[in-house]
């Protein structure tokens, strides 16, 4: 699809605004990205960024609990929020006639969410149940995004569980909530994106009307989360009472996503060469030919690409039969990486991967909600929302030599290996 017109500007209170008009359908997407994620949580408050995301739906200055849900759904719209390593996002997609309603809802909770003891206690229990469902009582729950970081990283910011420990969640107070809101939920620490069927001048007027008087507070200084590269292979183990088979997660450090984007993209192409489709190298050798594993995958980012600043993680995960030693799985992986490091993939192999990526990007951004969220995230992380529309071309320009260099950097002496042991007959369930 053709790149839409982008209008970018900043309100007096520091709120950055991205407008992306597209009149092809009478629908509008509104998102707000706050520059705060798992890595910004204070020690002793693991899971707090995600907990706070829940609290932002529990009423606001002018609206009672559940009013946000009712106003969006009664307009025929959808909404949600999500927490990531370096940002938290909220969005609505509605008929374009309801644009002002979405702007009012987001501005009202940016101004003052309803932080009460009742709401806090209720949402702590909701988040705990979410953890039970998605992590503690699910096979391979938290694999690898919760389990691998404490093996690869040493600092609290990079290594801790972003879903949260129960004791930390239960210890959260209203004072913690107020401090977190005052520090991170200021307009100067946020990006508002409006995409879809909009008239630019009308949208600007509505944004000024609803967001212009949200009080200014300075954006916090973001600390560096940089860590030295590992100098030896790091090891970790996890007992999973629900897992039927052993599993491995191998983690490597990636190039800086913001300051070395082409190096980062080369890792994405490398992931595709390794595991994207039945014809990929690791799928062919380790699933179909030998076979060594039940399934294998590779990717950039613990949640996916373009969701974090530096440091970010390249992961390779595998589930394998009990009679296949993990040492053999690792040795085969290293052999295939060594082949790529010494001999770059040819043009045909590259084009197959980059064409899939381009098709996936275009398909994703055809969906208004995905496009709105991507524009906001790239404005926040990269300072350039329009980069969203240049990614496919940047990806297609990655050379075989760049992929070879990316493979060469994935060395055994600078990685983390997480081993997941399957259930035993005496397995204990998490409570």
Secondary structure, DSSP 8 states (H G I E B T S, - for coil): ------EEEE-TTS-EEEEEE-TTSSEEEEEEEES--GGG--TT-TTHHHHHHHHTTS-BSS--TTHHHHHHHHTT-EEEEEE-SS-EEEEEEEEGGGHHHHHHHHHHHHH-B---HHHHHHHHHHHHHHHIIIIITSTTTTTTTTTTHHHH--SHHHHS-SS--HHHHHT--HHHHHHHHHHH-SGGGEEEEEEES--HHHHHHHHHHHHTTS----------------SS-EEEEEE-TT-SSEEEEEEEE---TTTTHHHHHHHHHHHHHHHSSTTSHHIIIIIIIS---SEEEEEESSS-TTS--SS-EEEEEEEE-TTS-HHHHHHHHHHHHHHHHHS---HHHHHHHHHHHHHHHHHHHHSHHHHHHHHHHHHHHHS-GGGGGGHHHHHHT--HHHHHHHHHH--GGGEEEEEEE---TT-----
